[in-house]
Amino acid sequence: MLTRHRFAVVAAVSLVMHGVARDVVQAQEGPQLYGYFATRLEKTFRKPVNDNGQLAREALPQEWSQPFFNIMMQHQFDPKFKAFVNLNGAGAAEIDVRNLWGEYSRSNAFNVRVGKIYRKFGLYNEVLDAVPTYYGIEPPEAFDADHLLISRTTNLMVYGNVRAGGGRLNYAVSTDNGEGRDIEGNLPLGYDVNYNFGRGSYTLGVSGYLSNGATNGDRPVGEGSPRSGVLPWMARDSFSVINFYGEARTGAFTFQAEWAQADHQAERDAEAVLQVVEGGALNPRQRARFLRNASAPATLANVNTNGDHRIELWYVRMGWSRETMRGEVGPYVQFDSYSNPETVGPKRVGGDAEAGNTDDGRFTKFTAGVLYRPVPQVAVKVDGSLFRYRFLGQRVAYPELRFDISYAFGL
Amino acid sequence: MTNRIPRSFALHTFALVGLVSALSVATQTLEAQVSVIVSAATPKSASETQVAEIFAGASTTWPDGARVQIVENADAVLTQRFFAKVVKKPTSIVRSQWTKLALSGQGAAPKKGRDAAEVKALVAGTPGAIGYIPSDALDGSVKEILRVP
């Protein structure tokens, strides 16, 4: 991962410096600086817990994310070269470089972007940090940080579009040096192809990813949720993802839908599995999956190293915008379905607090909420979700409420 | 006794309908046409569909690869009419899409002109810029690529 980021930064800086050199000769405008400040409150009620084999409920403490910021800087050195930086943080001590890239545009049909890039993948990956602009507070489960299908970023992307029929055919191809922390030599391939038509109102597309060989997780067991699509207890994982999506933005309505599937041909690391078993509070199904004999003690010899699994998910989102004398009001509804039989509950071992706590690795989430913009720069969102799944042999549900407010500047 | 409508009432109704129709036509005529403009120095051109795609955020580059720089007109009524006729979306949706493109680096943050003169100045002085003004404000500093009635 470190090597990967070093490569990204060196490549981006090189491209930016090339642009700077041109800029001296061909002076253009100064950089654009903009972004947003936001804060969020989240509260979970009556979450099902296992109390010595009995179903019990507990209210989790409310989570308040301190005011955080996303600052973007974009500079067009000349009509063909530009650079972009996206910094996220809650303070000077916690600044995360989300994106840092340079780009060369040959024509509509051919653009090259190098650096740390949010890859084009489905409807949300590239716009993950544009939270104030979309309906909903959380991104779809397909892009939830607790259970990523693939790493959000890549290092080299070629993209473009050509006119076709009454619309545009957009493509993107991306690669980097792999997801894993210590496997070299992989050349994964990411792609996205979509057709946009109806004056930009409709989009139909497909995204995909091929690991192109075995890789492993970017974090070992015990260091939290992975930032890639490979679980931390895998020794090797060769996987592919395919994702179909569609969007309609007609008049004041927005409708979005995606369906994705990830196939993992994986081999578990026996020692890492023992760490998961010992620290993972596994349910009987998960224990039976990880061990050859679930009723026998967890030993290296008893670990089932076959980690093949398939993740499936889909969602639909609908929103409607109404302009009033007092600002924009936008009610929205969303439905997510997620299934991952391999994950476990505790996030500290790299699990997923949602799918990992269910009997069968499946859950659904229904969300309803409203967006209010008194002025274009301010977005206030309130929504609530109902999670439903099987737990201790019963169908259970629990609600979650969220509040988010953001202020955009420079836009 | 017959239920005939008084002749004077019919005449007044006829006159009123005629007046409303005339006012309606006159109002439409008075509504300024909108011109989509680019710098006079650029060879750039675009069809109505391409203009709609640009303002809808579906296209962020010109055919030669140069970046599109949108210049918004602060005239809210003109903007609303233009978006409704060409982009066929409310202002809030269009603005939100521009913000999304800027926050993700896919497009430049839009610029805003307070009036037609400022929009023309920004369009004339910014590479790849496109804006919209009332047609009666056109002059030689910019080039009209589309007129919206």
HADDOCK unambig.tbl for C-alpha pairs under 7 A between the chains (distance, minus, plus):
assign (segid A and resid 35 and name CA) (segid B and resid 103 and name CA) 6.70 0.50 0.50
assign (segid A and resid 72 and name CA) (segid B and resid 103 and name CA) 6.74 0.50 0.50
assign (segid A and resid 79 and name CA) (segid B and resid 66 and name CA) 4.82 0.50 0.50
assign (segid A and resid 79 and name CA) (segid B and resid 67 and name CA) 6.06 0.50 0.50
assign (segid A and resid 80 and name CA) (segid B and resid 65 and name CA) 6.89 0.50 0.50
assign (segid A and resid 80 and name CA) (segid B and resid 66 and name CA) 5.96 0.50 0.50
assign (segid A and resid 84 and name CA) (segid B and resid 105 and name CA) 6.19 0.50 0.50
assign (segid A and resid 105 and name CA) (segid B and resid 65 and name CA) 5.48 0.50 0.50
assign (segid A and resid 106 and name CA) (segid B and resid 65 and name CA) 5.67 0.50 0.50
assign (segid A and resid 107 and name CA) (segid B and resid 63 and name CA) 6.29 0.50 0.50
assign (segid A and resid 107 and name CA) (segid B and resid 64 and name CA) 4.73 0.50 0.50
assign (segid A and resid 107 and name CA) (segid B and resid 65 and name CA) 3.53 0.50 0.50
assign (segid A and resid 108 and name CA) (segid B and resid 61 and name CA) 6.21 0.50 0.50
assign (segid A and resid 108 and name CA) (segid B and resid 62 and name CA) 6.72 0.50 0.50
assign (segid A and resid 108 and name CA) (segid B and resid 63 and name CA) 5.28 0.50 0.50
assign (segid A and resid 108 and name CA) (segid B and resid 64 and name CA) 6.21 0.50 0.50
assign (segid A and resid 108 and name CA) (segid B and resid 65 and name CA) 4.63 0.50 0.50
assign (segid A and resid 126 and name CA) (segid B and resid 104 and name CA) 6.39 0.50 0.50
assign (segid A and resid 127 and name CA) (segid B and resid 100 and name CA) 6.73 0.50 0.50
assign (segid A and resid 127 and name CA) (segid B and resid 104 and name CA) 5.27 0.50 0.50
assign (segid A and resid 129 and name CA) (segid B and resid 103 and name CA) 6.98 0.50 0.50
assign (segid A and resid 129 and name CA) (segid B and resid 104 and name CA) 6.93 0.50 0.50
assign (segid A and resid 130 and name CA) (segid B and resid 100 and name CA) 5.51 0.50 0.50
assign (segid A and resid 130 and name CA) (segid B and resid 103 and name CA) 5.48 0.50 0.50
assign (segid A and resid 130 and name CA) (segid B and resid 104 and name CA) 6.51 0.50 0.50
assign (segid A and resid 133 and name CA) (segid B and resid 96 and name CA) 5.46 0.50 0.50
assign (segid A and resid 133 and name CA) (segid B and resid 99 and name CA) 6.78 0.50 0.50
assign (segid A and resid 133 and name CA) (segid B and resid 100 and name CA) 5.80 0.50 0.50
assign (segid A and resid 199 and name CA) (segid B and resid 49 and name CA) 5.84 0.50 0.50
assign (segid A and resid 199 and name CA) (segid B and resid 52 and name CA) 5.68 0.50 0.50
assign (segid A and resid 199 and name CA) (segid B and resid 53 and name CA) 5.08 0.50 0.50
assign (segid A and resid 200 and name CA) (segid B and resid 53 and name CA) 5.17 0.50 0.50
assign (segid A and resid 200 and name CA) (segid B and resid 56 and name CA) 6.04 0.50 0.50
assign (segid A and resid 200 and name CA) (segid B and resid 58 and name CA) 5.00 0.50 0.50
assign (segid A and resid 251 and name CA) (segid B and resid 88 and name CA) 6.10 0.50 0.50
assign (segid A and resid 251 and name CA) (segid B and resid 89 and name CA) 4.56 0.50 0.50
assign (segid A and resid 251 and name CA) (segid B and resid 90 and name CA) 6.66 0.50 0.50
assign (segid A and resid 252 and name CA) (segid B and resid 89 and name CA) 6.29 0.50 0.50
assign (segid A and resid 252 and name CA) (segid B and resid 90 and name CA) 6.32 0.50 0.50
assign (segid A and resid 252 and name CA) (segid B and resid 93 and name CA) 6.98 0.50 0.50
assign (segid A and resid 328 and name CA) (segid B and resid 92 and name CA) 6.95 0.50 0.50
assign (segid A and resid 411 and name CA) (segid B and resid 99 and name CA) 6.87 0.50 0.50
assign (segid A and resid 411 and name CA) (segid B and resid 109 and name CA) 6.01 0.50 0.50
assign (segid A and resid 411 and name CA) (segid B and resid 110 and name CA) 6.84 0.50 0.50
